[in-house]
């Protein structure tokens, strides 16, 4: 048995946008027993992460870390970049996406994702402007 769905995540700039509830609804509706949920972002300037969903400081600290690790192209330290025609946030977004992941795998049992107590599924937006992102959810037994 396999099932597939696509969900949209609207972003308003860099940061983590949780989609755990949407994924849980999809898994529940598919009535899966033991299975594997694969989440895939169909973009090259955002990524997917499993991260703590209890303390909002975790999200803020991750945002700050990645902004310091890979600043926008108009920062003097990024003068070596060649791909700058799509704005100062575009190539840094590609770098951040390359450092993280475009897909996640989550085991499923009894119709529920086997996430840990504080784990949530997030789209990690790396562009500064608002975006409409698509995530493919694929469940396979």
N, CA, C and O of each residue as an XYZ file, in Angstrom:
564
protein
N       0.827     -1.177      0.000
C       0.000      0.000      0.000
C       0.875      1.245      0.000
O       1.809      1.353      0.795
N       0.578      2.169     -0.878
C       1.239      3.460     -0.880
C       0.179      4.547     -0.953
O      -0.921      4.329     -1.461
N       0.520      5.702     -0.446
C      -0.353      6.871     -0.528
C       0.541      8.081     -0.715
O       1.688      8.109     -0.269
N      -0.012      9.081     -1.386
C       0.782     10.278     -1.629
C      -0.112     11.504     -1.592
O      -1.268     11.467     -2.013
N       0.448     12.592     -1.078
C      -0.262     13.870     -1.036
C       0.755     14.986     -1.174
O       1.953     14.796     -0.968
N       0.250     16.139     -1.524
C       1.095     17.339     -1.588
C       0.476     18.388     -0.684
O      -0.736     18.602     -0.691
N       1.322     19.033      0.087
C       0.835     20.111      0.940
C       1.606     21.379      0.589
O       2.725     21.323      0.080
N       0.994     22.506      0.867
C       1.616     23.818      0.637
C       1.945     24.446      1.977
O       1.159     24.382      2.922
N       3.118     25.052      2.041
C       3.524     25.817      3.223
C       3.816     27.233      2.744
O       4.684     27.441      1.897
N       3.093     28.197      3.284
C       3.305     29.610      2.962
C       4.324     30.165      3.950
O       4.165     30.021      5.162
N       5.370     30.797      3.427
C       6.391     31.361      4.300
C       6.384     32.883      4.165
O       5.873     33.434      3.190
N       6.955     33.537      5.150
C       7.025     35.004      5.129
C       8.455     35.482      5.342
O       8.679     36.606      5.789
N       9.415     34.633      5.023
C      10.820     34.958      5.201
C      11.542     33.818      5.871
O      10.946     32.771      6.124
N      12.817     34.001      6.164
C      13.617     32.919      6.737
C      13.040     32.401      8.046
O      12.493     33.159      8.847
N      13.173     31.101      8.245
C      12.731     30.514      9.502
C      12.163     29.133      9.320
O      12.112     28.595      8.214
N      11.732     28.566     10.440
C      11.173     27.222     10.459
C       9.653     27.298     10.523
O       9.084     28.018     11.343
N       9.006     26.535      9.634
C       7.555     26.503      9.528
C       7.109     25.059      9.750
O       7.391     24.180      8.935
N       6.422     24.828     10.842
C       6.067     23.455     11.215
C       4.914     22.925     10.360
O       3.934     23.626     10.107
N       5.056     21.674      9.925
C       3.993     20.998      9.189
C       3.696     19.614      9.777
O       3.186     18.736      9.080
N       4.015     19.426     11.045
C       3.781     18.143     11.719
C       2.310     17.749     11.686
O       1.982     16.599     11.393
N       1.434     18.681     11.980
C      -0.007     18.371     12.039
C      -0.530     17.908     10.686
O      -1.307     16.955     10.617
N      -0.113     18.572      9.609
C      -0.565     18.182      8.271
C      -0.062     16.783      7.914
O      -0.797     15.987      7.330
N       1.187     16.487      8.262
C       1.735     15.155      7.996
C       1.017     14.102      8.829
O       0.728     13.015      8.329
N       0.727     14.405     10.090
C       0.011     13.466     10.965
C      -1.390     13.190     10.434
O      -1.855     12.051     10.475
N      -2.068     14.224      9.935
C      -3.402     14.042      9.355
C      -3.348     13.127      8.137
O      -4.208     12.263      7.966
N      -2.342     13.316      7.298
C      -2.167     12.484      6.109
C      -1.935     11.024      6.502
O      -2.552     10.122      5.936
N      -1.050     10.791      7.467
C      -0.745      9.423      7.920
C      -1.996      8.770      8.505
O      -2.291      7.610      8.217
N      -2.727      9.520      9.326
C      -3.952      8.999      9.951
C      -4.985      8.629      8.890
O      -5.599      7.565      8.963
N      -5.176      9.504      7.908
C      -6.164      9.263      6.852
C      -5.795      8.062      5.986
O      -6.675      7.379      5.461
N      -4.518      7.807      5.838
C      -4.067      6.665      5.028
C      -4.247      5.343      5.765
O      -4.111      4.274      5.170
N      -4.553      5.412      7.058
C      -4.781      4.222      7.881
C      -3.631      3.226      7.757
O      -3.844      2.026      7.581
N      -2.434      3.737      7.849
C      -1.255      2.886      7.709
C      -0.961      2.135      8.998
O      -1.166      2.655     10.095
N      -0.484      0.923      8.857
C       0.024      0.170     10.003
C       1.487      0.538     10.174
O       1.809      1.665     10.550
N       2.370     -0.406      9.900
C       3.801     -0.102      9.887
C       4.158      0.381      8.493
O       3.867     -0.284      7.499
N       4.798      1.559      8.430
C       5.097      2.164      7.135
C       6.252      3.137      7.298
O       6.792      3.313      8.390
N       6.617      3.762      6.194
C       7.632      4.797      6.204
C       7.070      6.021      5.493
O       6.622      5.935      4.350
N       7.096      7.155      6.178
C       6.684      8.417      5.589
C       7.929      9.136      5.078
O       8.889      9.353      5.818
N       7.890      9.498      3.810
C       8.956     10.302      3.222
C       8.362     11.667      2.900
O       7.321     11.764      2.251
N       9.029     12.712      3.356
C       8.631     14.086      3.078
C       9.696     14.679      2.167
O      10.887     14.565      2.455
N       9.283     15.310      1.070
C      10.231     15.827      0.083
C       9.854     17.246     -0.313
O       8.724     17.496     -0.732
N      10.801     18.184     -0.182
C      10.590     19.575     -0.595
C      10.964     19.718     -2.063
O      12.057     19.323     -2.471
N      10.063     20.278     -2.855
C      10.287     20.400     -4.295
C      10.950     21.727     -4.660
O      10.553     22.379     -5.625
N      11.953     22.119     -3.888
C      12.605     23.414     -4.090
C      14.095     23.303     -3.761
O      14.512     22.387     -3.052
N      14.896     24.243     -4.282
C      16.340     24.217     -4.039
C      16.819     25.316     -3.102
O      18.021     25.438     -2.863
N      15.904     26.119     -2.569
C      16.316     27.201     -1.673
C      15.596     27.151     -0.331
O      15.505     28.156      0.374
N      15.088     25.981      0.011
C      14.551     25.702      1.341
C      14.921     24.258      1.653
O      15.436     23.550      0.787
N      14.667     23.821      2.860
C      14.998     22.449      3.226
C      13.994     21.943      4.253
O      13.096     22.669      4.678
N      14.164     20.695      4.637
C      13.313     20.078      5.652
C      14.181     19.623      6.808
O      15.285     19.117      6.603
N      13.688     19.801      8.017
C      14.411     19.368      9.209
C      13.432     18.807     10.230
O      12.264     19.192     10.273
N      13.932     17.892     11.048
C      13.221     17.457     12.248
C      13.883     18.205     13.385
O      15.098     18.130     13.567
N      13.079     18.930     14.153
C      13.644     19.791     15.176
C      12.707     19.873     16.372
O      11.549     19.462     16.301
N      13.220     20.403     17.457
C      12.417     20.579     18.668
C      11.247     21.511     18.387
O      11.401     22.541     17.731
N      10.070     21.133     18.895
C       8.884     21.968     18.682
C       8.287     22.483     19.996
O       7.110     22.839     20.039
N       9.087     22.525     21.064
C       8.569     22.987     22.350
C       9.022     24.414     22.668
O       8.192     25.254     23.017
N      10.293     24.699     22.556
C      10.838     26.003     22.945
C      11.097     26.849     21.700
O      11.937     26.476     20.881
N      10.403     27.976     21.532
C      10.600     28.814     20.345
C      12.012     29.390     20.234
O      12.410     29.822     19.152
N      12.773     29.405     21.324
C      14.156     29.876     21.250
C      15.013     28.988     20.352
O      15.985     29.458     19.761
N      14.660     27.711     20.247
C      15.406     26.809     19.362
C      15.317     27.318     17.928
O      16.329     27.391     17.232
N      14.117     27.668     17.483
C      13.936     28.189     16.127
C      14.705     29.488     15.935
O      15.361     29.670     14.909
N      14.634     30.384     16.896
C      15.344     31.663     16.790
C      16.857     31.452     16.741
O      17.553     32.098     15.958
N      17.361     30.546     17.579
C      18.805     30.277     17.588
C      19.267     29.648     16.279
O      20.341     29.986     15.782
N      18.480     28.747     15.714
C      18.834     28.159     14.419
C      18.849     29.215     13.321
O      19.756     29.239     12.490
N      17.844     30.087     13.319
C      17.809     31.174     12.337
C      19.068     32.028     12.442
O      19.702     32.340     11.434
N      19.421     32.400     13.655
C      20.597     33.247     13.879
C      21.882     32.529     13.470
O      22.759     33.132     12.851
N      21.996     31.248     13.812
C      23.194     30.480     13.452
C      23.386     30.440     11.939
O      24.483     30.703     11.444
N      22.317     30.110     11.197
C      22.447     30.008      9.742
C      22.688     31.367      9.102
O      23.391     31.450      8.095
N      22.122     32.438      9.661
C      22.380     33.788      9.142
C      23.848     34.168      9.337
O      24.437     34.838      8.489
N      24.429     33.741     10.446
C      25.849     34.018     10.678
C      26.742     33.105      9.847
O      27.783     33.534      9.349
N      26.337     31.846      9.697
C      27.131     30.877      8.945
C      27.206     31.241      7.462
O      28.270     31.176      6.847
N      26.057     31.625      6.900
C      25.978     31.963      5.477
C      25.199     33.275      5.343
O      23.980     33.257      5.171
N      25.896     34.410      5.420
C      25.198     35.698      5.280
C      24.763     35.933      3.835
O      25.191     35.222      2.926
N      23.911     36.935      3.635
C      23.471     37.294      2.291
C      24.660     37.717      1.426
O      25.716     38.082      1.943
N      24.477     37.665      0.117
C      25.542     37.944     -0.844
C      26.050     39.377     -0.769
O      27.169     39.647     -1.206
N      25.264     40.303     -0.229
C      25.734     41.686     -0.132
C      26.650     41.910      1.078
O      27.161     43.013      1.268
N      26.861     40.864      1.902
C      27.834     40.929      2.989
C      29.233     40.851      2.376
O      29.454     40.078      1.443
N      30.167     41.631      2.883
C      31.517     41.664      2.299
C      32.208     40.306      2.310
O      33.043     40.032      1.448
N      31.876     39.464      3.261
C      32.508     38.144      3.330
C      32.042     37.209      2.213
O      32.638     36.153      2.001
N      30.988     37.590      1.503
C      30.424     36.726      0.458
C      30.745     37.234     -0.943
O      30.086     36.842     -1.905
N      31.739     38.093     -1.069
C      32.092     38.675     -2.357
C      32.530     37.668     -3.407
O      32.583     38.012     -4.588
N      32.836     36.477     -3.035
C      33.293     35.435     -3.955
C      32.146     34.789     -4.738
O      32.399     34.069     -5.705
N      30.894     35.031     -4.342
C      29.755     34.390     -5.017
C      29.608     34.864     -6.460
O      29.811     36.041     -6.757
N      29.256     33.945     -7.348
C      29.024     34.265     -8.757
C      27.523     34.372     -9.058
O      27.100     35.241     -9.819
N      26.730     33.488     -8.459
C      25.285     33.435     -8.728
C      24.579     34.477     -7.853
O      24.189     34.187     -6.722
N      24.422     35.685     -8.386
C      23.821     36.776     -7.613
C      22.673     37.467     -8.348
O      22.114     38.438     -7.837
N      22.316     36.985     -9.532
C      21.308     37.664    -10.348
C      19.898     37.572     -9.778
O      19.043     38.381    -10.138
N      19.631     36.612     -8.902
C      18.287     36.458     -8.337
C      18.161     37.091     -6.955
O      17.213     36.801     -6.224
N      19.094     37.938     -6.598
C      19.021     38.645     -5.329
C      20.071     38.164     -4.352
O      20.611     37.067     -4.495
N      20.362     38.997     -3.349
C      21.436     38.679     -2.402
C      21.134     37.500     -1.480
O      22.041     36.988     -0.824
N      19.876     37.062     -1.418
C      19.526     35.937     -0.555
C      19.497     34.601     -1.292
O      19.415     33.550     -0.657
N      19.564     34.627     -2.636
C      19.338     33.398     -3.405
C      20.468     32.385     -3.271
O      20.217     31.256     -2.848
N      21.684     32.741     -3.609
C      22.785     31.761     -3.508
C      23.018     31.343     -2.068
O      23.237     30.156     -1.826
N      22.984     32.255     -1.090
C      23.087     31.801      0.301
C      21.973     30.797      0.663
O      22.205     29.874      1.444
N      20.775     30.976      0.100
C      19.691     30.015      0.353
C      20.038     28.646     -0.207
O      19.752     27.627      0.423
N      20.659     28.612     -1.399
C      21.075     27.335     -1.983
C      22.137     26.661     -1.111
O      22.113     25.444     -0.926
N      23.061     27.450     -0.579
C      24.113     26.894      0.291
C      23.492     26.310      1.558
O      23.838     25.199      1.962
N      22.590     27.040      2.178
C      21.927     26.557      3.395
C      21.144     25.279      3.113
O      21.149     24.353      3.924
N      20.469     25.228      1.964
C      19.724     24.019      1.597
C      20.670     22.835      1.385
O      20.332     21.700      1.718
N      21.860     23.105      0.827
C      22.836     22.033      0.608
C      23.382     21.501      1.931
O      23.783     20.340      2.014
N      23.401     22.335      2.956
C      23.901     21.915      4.268
C      22.867     21.130      5.074
O      23.209     20.479      6.062
N      21.641     21.190      4.663
C      20.567     20.494      5.387
C      20.034     19.377      4.485
O      20.841     18.643      3.914
N      18.747     19.217      4.332
C      18.214     18.107      3.532
C      16.956     18.533      2.788
O      16.220     19.409      3.243
N      16.719     17.908      1.646
C      15.480     18.170      0.910
C      14.421     17.113      1.192
O      13.278     17.248      0.755
N      14.797     16.050      1.928
C      13.808     15.026      2.275
C      14.071     14.481      3.675
O      15.185     14.546      4.196
N      13.012     13.946      4.259
C      13.061     13.331      5.585
C      12.337     11.998      5.530
O      11.394     11.832      4.758
N      12.770     11.056      6.339
C      12.077      9.770      6.483
C      11.657      9.615      7.934
O      12.452      9.826      8.850
N      10.393      9.240      8.132
C       9.851      9.076      9.477
C       9.130      7.727      9.550
O       8.212      7.482      8.768
N       9.528      6.852     10.471
C       8.809      5.590     10.613
C       7.402      5.828     11.151
O       7.144      6.781     11.886
N       6.499      4.922     10.757
C       5.090      4.996     11.149
C       4.680      3.652     11.718
O       5.059      2.608     11.187
N       3.909      3.672     12.796
C       3.324      2.446     13.365
C       1.944      2.789     13.919
O       1.743      3.847     14.516
N       1.009      1.885     13.712
C      -0.357      2.073     14.209
C      -0.958      3.408     13.784
O      -1.679      4.037     14.559
N      -0.669      3.843     12.567
C      -1.254      5.064     12.039
C      -0.684      6.348     12.615
O      -1.293      7.410     12.479
N       0.493      6.266     13.265
C       1.108      7.456     13.866
C       2.586      7.519     13.514
O       3.267      6.497     13.427
N       3.067      8.741     13.312
C       4.500      8.926     13.111
C       5.211      8.651     14.429
O       4.727      9.041     15.492
N       6.348      7.988     14.363
C       7.099      7.657     15.572
C       8.133      8.734     15.895
O       9.320      8.452     16.064
N       7.656      9.967     15.976
C       8.515     11.080     16.361
C       8.739     11.051     17.863
O       7.909     10.537     18.612
N       9.865     11.606     18.299
C      10.139     11.729     19.724
C       9.258     12.794     20.351
O       8.573     13.542     19.653
N       9.282     12.853     21.664
C       8.406     13.745     22.425
C       8.447     15.190     21.947
O       7.398     15.819     21.809
N       9.619     15.721     21.694
C       9.739     17.141     21.344
C      10.039     17.365     19.868
O      10.391     18.479     19.478
N       9.908     16.333     19.039
C      10.259     16.468     17.630
C       9.072     16.940     16.789
O       7.932     16.525     16.999
N       9.370     17.807     15.847
C       8.388     18.262     14.875
C       9.016     18.314     13.497
O      10.239     18.355     13.367
N       8.179     18.313     12.467
C       8.623     18.405     11.079
C       8.533     19.860     10.636
O       7.509     20.516     10.826
N       9.610     20.354     10.046
C       9.664     21.756      9.653
C      10.171     21.937      8.235
O      11.080     21.237      7.786
N       9.569     22.885      7.542
C      10.169     23.431      6.346
C      11.069     24.563      6.827
O      10.633     25.427      7.588
N      12.306     24.558      6.391
C      13.281     25.576      6.786
C      13.448     26.516      5.596
O      14.153     26.205      4.636
N      12.792     27.660      5.674
C      12.853     28.649      4.584
C      14.166     29.415      4.659
O      14.568     29.883      5.724
N      14.836     29.536      3.499
C      16.112     30.235      3.450
C      16.055     31.542      2.655
O      17.020     32.306      2.677
N      14.960     31.817      1.958
C      14.815     33.078      1.201
C      14.204     34.151      2.094
O      13.493     33.843      3.051
N      14.486     35.415      1.776
C      13.985     36.506      2.613
C      12.552     36.902      2.287
O      11.850     37.429      3.150
N      12.110     36.663      1.074
C      10.748     37.027      0.693
C       9.757     35.909      0.958
O      10.136     34.768      1.222
N       8.480     36.258      0.882
C       7.414     35.269      1.056
C       7.463     34.257     -0.090
O       7.715     34.610     -1.242
N       7.216     32.999      0.254
C       7.248     31.912     -0.732
C       6.058     30.986     -0.496
O       5.527     30.899      0.611
N       5.658     30.306     -1.551
C       4.695     29.220     -1.445
C       5.461     27.937     -1.772
O       5.882     27.730     -2.910
N       5.636     27.084     -0.773
C       6.456     25.877     -0.928
C       5.570     24.640     -0.974
O       4.540     24.567     -0.305
N       5.995     23.669     -1.778
C       5.256     22.411     -1.887
C       6.091     21.276     -1.307
O       7.276     21.135     -1.609
N       5.449     20.477     -0.473
C       6.070     19.294      0.106
C       5.268     18.086     -0.322
O       4.046     18.058     -0.178
N       5.958     17.086     -0.848
C       5.319     15.826     -1.209
C       5.426     14.895     -0.003
O       6.510     14.697      0.546
N       4.299     14.332      0.400
C       4.240     13.323      1.465
C       3.986     11.989      0.800
O       3.003     11.834      0.076
N       4.859     11.024      1.034
C       4.734      9.698      0.414
C       4.818      8.641      1.512
O       5.802      8.571      2.248
N       3.791      7.837      1.608
C       3.715      6.801      2.632
C       3.782      5.436      1.957
O       2.988      5.143      1.063
N       4.721      4.607      2.382
C       4.883      3.283      1.787
C       4.965      2.239      2.890
O       5.663      2.418      3.888
N       4.230      1.137      2.688
C       4.277      0.014      3.640
C       5.146     -1.074      3.101
O       5.317     -2.106      3.749
